[in-house]
Amino acid sequence: PVDARAEITALRGSVQSRAAHGSWSDAVVGQRLASDDSVRAGRASEATLRLGDGVEVRLSPRSEFTVRELSAEVSKIRLDEGHVTASVDEAGKRVLRVQARGSDAEAESAGGQFGVVTDGSGQLAVATSTGTVKLSAAGTTVEVGAGETSAVTGGAPSAPRPIPASLFLKVGALGPQKTRELSTTVSGQADPGSVVSVGEQIAQVDDKGRFQVKVPLKDGQNQLAVDVTDATGRTRTAALPPITVDRAKPAIEAQTTWGQKNN
């Protein structure tokens, strides 16, 4: 008989799970997850799960997924946000399918190792290390071979291309470093399909890799940083110059002598 549950085999840092529509609680090694159960990892945290014979998924920091199906032949998860690395043993005769929240995109592999990243709003990218991944969206399917990547940024998957040798991130010029406004706009460019965030704000990255996101500020000094993650799981951080919010009303200096006429 098929044990239709996933099992947490390792974890590090702050990892939580919840039953379908339940509350989040701390996860433990050996815990089983049924269909519609979710698991998430916090900053500097990760978890490894076994989803049937020959299928292993590692959840990266600041990521979350939901178990969607565990049958005799298929393991399926929905990546709600962030990044996973998946390994599928060809001898296991099991298919792994990874969906993305807010999209009809789906990555499928019957053998090999690959990574998937999503912004949680419909964008998804795949990078294949070994084997082949079929990436489908908008009625189109492409085969992403070893050493290749493809992205879904709205519509059909992009044509597979070699995985870039390094992670690209270019941040545009910021507004004033001293302001009375309680928000600022951060823009720039990354590889298409990458997930870009500034603090808790996730940017929408278009098919050219361009992004622009409005970031809230607090009174006083704000130290912002741009984080990018690609489908391989590589990360990069660019610290921005500090922005100071000063909403104090400027003092007005004036001298008035009552009853005195100007000559």
Secondary structure as the mmCIF struct_conf table of DSSP 4:
data_model
#
loop_
_struct_conf.conf_type_id
_struct_conf.id
_struct_conf.beg_label_comp_id
_struct_conf.beg_label_asym_id
_struct_conf.beg_label_seq_id
_struct_conf.end_label_comp_id
_struct_conf.end_label_asym_id
_struct_conf.end_label_seq_id
STRN STRN1 ALA A 6 ARG A 12
BEND BEND1 GLY A 13 SER A 14
STRN STRN2 VAL A 15 ARG A 18
TURN_TY1_P TURN_TY1_P1 ALA A 20 HIS A 21
STRN STRN3 SER A 25 ASP A 26
TURN_TY1_P TURN_TY1_P2 VAL A 29 GLY A 30
STRN STRN4 ARG A 32 LEU A 33
TURN_TY1_P TURN_TY1_P3 SER A 35 ASP A 36
STRN STRN5 SER A 38 ALA A 41
TURN_TY1_P TURN_TY1_P4 ARG A 43 ALA A 44
STRN STRN6 GLU A 46 ARG A 50
BEND BEND2 GLY A 52 GLY A 52
TURN_TY1_P TURN_TY1_P5 ASP A 53 GLY A 54
STRN STRN7 VAL A 55 LEU A 59
HELX_LH_PP_P HELX_LH_PP_P1 SER A 60 SER A 60
TURN_TY1_P TURN_TY1_P6 PRO A 61 ARG A 62
STRN STRN8 SER A 63 LEU A 70
BEND BEND3 ALA A 72 GLU A 73
STRN STRN9 VAL A 74 VAL A 88
HELX_RH_3T_P HELX_RH_3T_P1 GLU A 90 GLY A 92
TURN_TY1_P TURN_TY1_P7 LYS A 93 LYS A 93
STRN STRN10 VAL A 95 ALA A 100
TURN_TY1_P TURN_TY1_P8 ARG A 101 GLY A 102
BEND BEND4 SER A 103 SER A 103
STRN STRN11 GLU A 106 SER A 109
BEND BEND5 ALA A 110 GLY A 111
STRN STRN12 GLY A 112 THR A 118
BEND BEND6 GLY A 120 GLY A 122
STRN STRN13 LEU A 124 ALA A 137
TURN_TY1_P TURN_TY1_P9 ALA A 138 GLY A 139
STRN STRN14 THR A 140 GLY A 145
TURN_TY1_P TURN_TY1_P10 ALA A 146 GLY A 147
STRN STRN15 GLU A 148 VAL A 152
BEND BEND7 THR A 153 ALA A 156
HELX_LH_PP_P HELX_LH_PP_P2 PRO A 157 PRO A 160
STRN STRN16 ARG A 161 PRO A 162
HELX_LH_PP_P HELX_LH_PP_P3 ILE A 163 PRO A 164
BEND BEND8 ALA A 165 SER A 166
STRN STRN17 LEU A 169 VAL A 171
BEND BEND9 GLN A 177 GLN A 177
STRN STRN18 LYS A 178 THR A 179
BEND BEND10 ARG A 180 ARG A 180
BEND BEND11 LEU A 182 LEU A 182
STRN STRN19 SER A 183 ALA A 190
TURN_TY1_P TURN_TY1_P11 PRO A 192 GLY A 193
STRN STRN20 VAL A 195 VAL A 198
TURN_TY1_P TURN_TY1_P12 GLY A 199 GLU A 200
STRN STRN21 GLN A 201 VAL A 205
TURN_TY1_P TURN_TY1_P13 ASP A 207 LYS A 208
BEND BEND12 GLY A 209 GLY A 209
STRN STRN22 ARG A 210 PRO A 216
BEND BEND13 ASP A 219 ASP A 219
STRN STRN23 GLY A 220 ASN A 222
STRN STRN24 ALA A 225 THR A 229
TURN_TY1_P TURN_TY1_P14 ALA A 231 THR A 232
STRN STRN25 THR A 235 ALA A 239
HELX_LH_PP_P HELX_LH_PP_P4 LEU A 240 PRO A 242
STRN STRN26 ILE A 243 VAL A 245
HELX_LH_PP_P HELX_LH_PP_P5 ALA A 248 ALA A 251
TURN_TY1_P TURN_TY1_P15 TRP A 258 GLY A 259
#
